Amino acid sequence: MLRVGLTGGIGAGKSEVSRLLAGYGAVLVDSDRIAREVVEPGTPGLAAVVAAFGESVLTPEGTLDRPVLGSIVFADQDKLRILNGIVHPLVRARSAELEAAAGPDAIVVHDVPLLTENGLAPLYDLVVVVDAAPQTQLARLTALRGMAEDEARARMAAQATREQRLAVATLVIDNDGPLEALEPQVRAVWGELTIRAKAAAAGD
């Protein structure tokens, strides 16, 4: 098994890269998606969040009210640590389950937005960074996601710098250009991952 960490700044195009890699045959473990799953109604995760923060973090339908929870935790680092202490172990456990089910010959791509920020690069056999210039990220966030410029800048500032991400990269995908320039690069990276996976299997 080859364990790959995939990361990139907001607006860099990481989600499109993960979609393409999954299309080539990678087993995708999406941390953001798992983080939502572990706090769905009826889960122990949601029960723990409500116990920590109160019923006000629920919608009338009983689902997690993310904007309300966000307004609580992002204004208070201690409360954010409490939330992370609930969610992160659940995400790690579910990620491990998905990886174990992938099989010994799989190329498992862990889509981890905060890989650099949380110092997770050593956990993977290699790290793929989707790179784009800050001005490109900003343009995409405002034009494609409809964010206000000040909100987009704040979200970018809360993440690792471009230089910090590149410092942990084994392979870099340059997504500063148009979408049609992305697919050939991802295909080439997939070829490299396939070679490395075969080499790792031969060495076992």
BAPA-574916 format. One record per residue (C-alpha): residue in one letter; y, x, z. Coordinates in Angstrom, 1 decimal. Each point is the difference from the previous one (the first is absolute). Layout:
! residues N
@res: A; v: Y; u: X; w: Z
...
***
This chain:
! residues 204
@res: M; v: 0.0; u: 0.0; w: 0.0
@res: L; v: 3.5; u: 1.2; w: -0.8
@res: R; v: 2.7; u: -1.3; w: 2.4
@res: V; v: 3.4; u: -0.2; w: -1.7
@res: G; v: 3.3; u: -0.8; w: 1.8
@res: L; v: 2.5; u: -1.7; w: -2.3
@res: T; v: 3.7; u: -0.2; w: 1.0
@res: G; v: 3.5; u: -0.2; w: -1.4
@res: G; v: 3.4; u: -1.2; w: 1.0
@res: I; v: 1.1; u: -3.7; w: -0.2
@res: G; v: 0.7; u: -0.8; w: -3.6
@res: A; v: -1.9; u: 3.1; w: -1.4
@res: G; v: -2.7; u: -2.2; w: -1.5
@res: K; v: -3.0; u: 0.8; w: 2.3
@res: S; v: -1.3; u: -3.6; w: -0.3
@res: E; v: -0.3; u: 0.3; w: -3.8
@res: V; v: -1.8; u: 3.4; w: 0.3
@res: S; v: -2.5; u: -1.5; w: 2.5
@res: R; v: -0.6; u: -2.9; w: -2.3
@res: L; v: -0.7; u: 2.3; w: -2.9
@res: L; v: -2.3; u: 2.3; w: 2.1
@res: A; v: -1.9; u: -3.1; w: 1.1
@res: G; v: -0.4; u: -1.0; w: -3.6
@res: Y; v: -1.6; u: 3.4; w: -0.8
@res: G; v: -2.5; u: -0.5; w: 2.8
@res: A; v: 1.6; u: 1.2; w: 3.2
@res: V; v: -0.9; u: -1.8; w: 3.2
@res: L; v: 3.5; u: -1.0; w: 1.2
@res: V; v: 0.7; u: -0.3; w: 3.8
@res: D; v: 3.5; u: -1.5; w: 0.2
@res: S; v: 1.5; u: 0.5; w: 3.5
@res: D; v: 2.8; u: -2.5; w: -0.5
@res: R; v: -2.5; u: -2.7; w: -1.1
@res: I; v: -2.3; u: 0.8; w: 3.0
@res: A; v: 2.9; u: -0.1; w: 2.4
@res: R; v: 0.7; u: -3.6; w: -1.1
@res: E; v: -3.7; u: -1.0; w: 0.1
@res: V; v: -0.5; u: 1.2; w: 3.6
@res: V; v: 2.7; u: -2.4; w: 1.3
@res: E; v: -1.0; u: -3.1; w: -1.9
@res: P; v: -0.4; u: -3.2; w: 1.9
@res: G; v: -3.1; u: 0.0; w: 2.2
@res: T; v: -0.3; u: 3.8; w: 0.2
@res: P; v: 0.0; u: 2.0; w: 3.3
@res: G; v: 2.9; u: 2.0; w: -1.5
@res: L; v: 2.3; u: -3.1; w: -0.2
@res: A; v: -1.0; u: -1.0; w: 3.5
@res: A; v: 0.9; u: 3.4; w: 1.3
@res: V; v: 3.4; u: -0.1; w: -1.8
@res: V; v: 0.8; u: -3.4; w: 1.5
@res: A; v: -1.1; u: 1.2; w: 3.4
@res: A; v: 2.4; u: 2.9; w: -0.3
@res: F; v: 3.0; u: -1.7; w: -1.6
@res: G; v: -0.3; u: -3.7; w: 0.7
@res: E; v: -0.5; u: -3.2; w: -2.0
@res: S; v: 3.4; u: 0.5; w: -1.7
@res: V; v: -1.6; u: 2.4; w: -2.5
@res: L; v: -2.1; u: -2.9; w: -1.4
@res: T; v: 1.1; u: -2.4; w: -2.7
@res: P; v: -0.5; u: -3.7; w: 0.6
@res: E; v: -3.2; u: 0.3; w: -2.1
@res: G; v: -1.4; u: 2.7; w: 2.4
@res: T; v: 0.4; u: 3.0; w: -2.3
@res: L; v: 1.8; u: 3.2; w: 0.9
@res: D; v: 3.8; u: -0.3; w: -0.6
@res: R; v: 0.6; u: 3.4; w: -1.3
@res: P; v: 3.8; u: -0.2; w: -0.2
@res: V; v: 0.2; u: -1.0; w: 3.6
@res: L; v: -2.4; u: 2.6; w: 1.1
@res: G; v: 1.8; u: 2.6; w: -2.0
@res: S; v: 3.3; u: -0.9; w: 1.5
@res: I; v: -1.5; u: 0.6; w: 3.5
@res: V; v: -1.9; u: 3.3; w: -0.7
@res: F; v: 2.4; u: 1.8; w: -2.3
@res: A; v: 2.8; u: -0.4; w: 2.6
@res: D; v: -2.1; u: 1.5; w: 2.8
@res: Q; v: -2.1; u: 3.1; w: -0.4
@res: D; v: -2.1; u: -0.8; w: 3.0
@res: K; v: -0.9; u: -3.4; w: -1.4
@res: L; v: -0.8; u: 1.6; w: -3.3
@res: R; v: -2.4; u: 2.4; w: 1.7
@res: I; v: -1.7; u: -3.0; w: 1.7
@res: L; v: -0.4; u: -1.7; w: -3.3
@res: N; v: -1.4; u: 3.2; w: -1.7
@res: G; v: -2.3; u: 0.4; w: 3.0
@res: I; v: -1.5; u: -3.4; w: -0.8
@res: V; v: -0.1; u: 0.1; w: -3.8
@res: H; v: -0.7; u: 3.7; w: -0.9
@res: P; v: -3.4; u: 0.2; w: 1.8
@res: L; v: -1.1; u: -3.2; w: -1.8
@res: V; v: 1.1; u: 1.3; w: -3.3
@res: R; v: -1.8; u: 3.3; w: 0.5
@res: A; v: -3.2; u: -1.8; w: 1.0
@res: R; v: 0.1; u: -2.3; w: -3.0
@res: S; v: 0.8; u: 2.9; w: -2.4
@res: A; v: -3.0; u: 1.9; w: 1.4
@res: E; v: -2.2; u: -3.0; w: -0.7
@res: L; v: 1.2; u: -0.3; w: -3.6
@res: E; v: -0.5; u: 3.7; w: -0.5
@res: A; v: -3.5; u: 0.0; w: 1.5
@res: A; v: -1.0; u: -2.8; w: -2.4
@res: A; v: 1.2; u: 1.9; w: -3.0
@res: G; v: -3.0; u: 2.2; w: -0.4
@res: P; v: -0.5; u: 3.8; w: 0.0
@res: D; v: 1.2; u: 0.5; w: -3.6
@res: A; v: 3.1; u: -2.0; w: 0.2
@res: I; v: 3.6; u: 1.1; w: -0.5
@res: V; v: 1.8; u: -1.8; w: 2.8
@res: V; v: 3.8; u: -0.2; w: -0.3
@res: H; v: 1.8; u: -0.8; w: 3.2
@res: D; v: 3.4; u: -1.6; w: -0.9
@res: V; v: 2.1; u: 1.1; w: 3.0
@res: P; v: 3.8; u: -0.5; w: -0.3
@res: L; v: 0.7; u: 2.0; w: 3.2
@res: L; v: -2.5; u: 2.8; w: -0.6
@res: T; v: 2.7; u: 2.7; w: 0.2
@res: E; v: 1.9; u: -1.5; w: 2.9
@res: N; v: -3.1; u: -0.4; w: 2.1
@res: G; v: -1.4; u: 3.5; w: -0.8
@res: L; v: -3.2; u: -1.4; w: -1.5
@res: A; v: -0.4; u: 2.4; w: -2.9
@res: P; v: -2.7; u: 2.1; w: 1.7
@res: L; v: -2.2; u: -3.1; w: 0.3
@res: Y; v: -0.7; u: 0.0; w: -3.8
@res: D; v: -1.7; u: 2.4; w: -2.5
@res: L; v: 3.2; u: 0.0; w: -2.0
@res: V; v: 3.3; u: -1.9; w: -0.2
@res: V; v: 1.6; u: -1.6; w: -3.1
@res: V; v: 3.7; u: -0.6; w: 0.2
@res: V; v: 1.8; u: -2.4; w: -2.4
@res: D; v: 3.4; u: 1.6; w: -0.4
@res: A; v: 3.3; u: -1.4; w: -1.2
@res: A; v: 3.6; u: 1.1; w: 0.4
@res: P; v: 1.9; u: -1.8; w: 2.7
@res: Q; v: 2.4; u: -1.5; w: -2.6
@res: T; v: -3.0; u: -1.4; w: -1.8
@res: Q; v: -1.4; u: -1.5; w: 3.2
@res: L; v: 3.4; u: -1.6; w: 0.7
@res: A; v: 0.3; u: -1.5; w: -3.4
@res: R; v: -3.4; u: -1.5; w: 0.1
@res: L; v: 0.5; u: -1.5; w: 3.5
@res: T; v: 3.3; u: -1.6; w: -1.0
@res: A; v: -0.9; u: -1.1; w: -3.5
@res: L; v: -3.7; u: -0.9; w: 0.3
@res: R; v: -0.3; u: -1.1; w: 3.7
@res: G; v: 3.4; u: -1.4; w: 0.3
@res: M; v: 0.9; u: 2.0; w: 3.1
@res: A; v: 3.6; u: 0.5; w: 1.0
@res: E; v: 1.0; u: 3.7; w: -0.5
@res: D; v: 0.6; u: 0.6; w: 3.6
@res: E; v: -3.3; u: -1.4; w: 1.0
@res: A; v: -1.8; u: 2.0; w: -2.6
@res: R; v: 1.7; u: 3.2; w: 1.2
@res: A; v: -0.9; u: -0.8; w: 3.6
@res: R; v: -3.7; u: -0.5; w: -1.0
@res: M; v: 0.0; u: 3.3; w: -1.9
@res: A; v: 1.7; u: 1.8; w: 2.9
@res: A; v: -2.6; u: -1.2; w: 2.4
@res: Q; v: -2.8; u: 1.7; w: -1.9
@res: A; v: -0.9; u: 3.7; w: -0.5
@res: T; v: 2.2; u: 1.9; w: -2.5
@res: R; v: -1.2; u: 0.7; w: -3.5
@res: E; v: -0.4; u: 3.7; w: 1.0
@res: Q; v: -2.1; u: -0.9; w: 3.0
@res: R; v: -2.4; u: -2.0; w: -2.1
@res: L; v: -0.3; u: 2.6; w: -2.7
@res: A; v: -0.8; u: 2.6; w: 2.6
@res: V; v: -3.3; u: -1.8; w: 0.9
@res: A; v: -0.9; u: -0.8; w: -3.6
@res: T; v: -3.1; u: 1.4; w: -1.7
@res: L; v: 0.7; u: -1.9; w: -3.2
@res: V; v: 3.4; u: -1.5; w: -1.1
@res: I; v: 0.5; u: -2.9; w: -2.3
@res: D; v: 3.5; u: -0.1; w: -1.4
@res: N; v: 1.1; u: -3.6; w: -0.3
@res: D; v: 3.7; u: 0.6; w: -0.7
@res: G; v: -0.4; u: -1.3; w: -3.5
@res: P; v: -1.1; u: -3.3; w: -1.7
@res: L; v: -3.2; u: -1.7; w: 0.8
@res: E; v: -1.7; u: 1.0; w: -3.2
@res: A; v: 0.3; u: 3.7; w: 1.1
@res: L; v: -1.8; u: -0.7; w: 3.2
@res: E; v: -3.5; u: -1.0; w: -1.2
@res: P; v: -0.8; u: 3.3; w: -1.8
@res: Q; v: 0.8; u: 1.9; w: 3.2
@res: V; v: -2.1; u: -2.3; w: 2.1
@res: R; v: -2.9; u: 0.4; w: -2.5
@res: A; v: 0.3; u: 3.8; w: 0.3
@res: V; v: 0.0; u: -0.2; w: 3.8
@res: W; v: -3.1; u: -2.1; w: -0.1
@res: G; v: -1.7; u: 2.6; w: -2.2
@res: E; v: 0.9; u: 2.6; w: 2.6
@res: L; v: -1.2; u: -2.1; w: 2.9
@res: T; v: -3.3; u: -0.6; w: -1.9
@res: I; v: -0.5; u: 3.8; w: -0.5
@res: R; v: 0.8; u: 0.6; w: 3.7
@res: A; v: -2.4; u: -2.7; w: 1.1
@res: K; v: -2.9; u: 1.4; w: -2.1
@res: A; v: 0.8; u: 3.5; w: 1.4
@res: A; v: -0.1; u: -1.3; w: 3.6
@res: A; v: -3.3; u: -1.8; w: -0.6
@res: A; v: -1.5; u: 3.1; w: -1.6
@res: G; v: 1.0; u: 2.0; w: 3.1
@res: D; v: -1.6; u: -2.4; w: 2.5
***
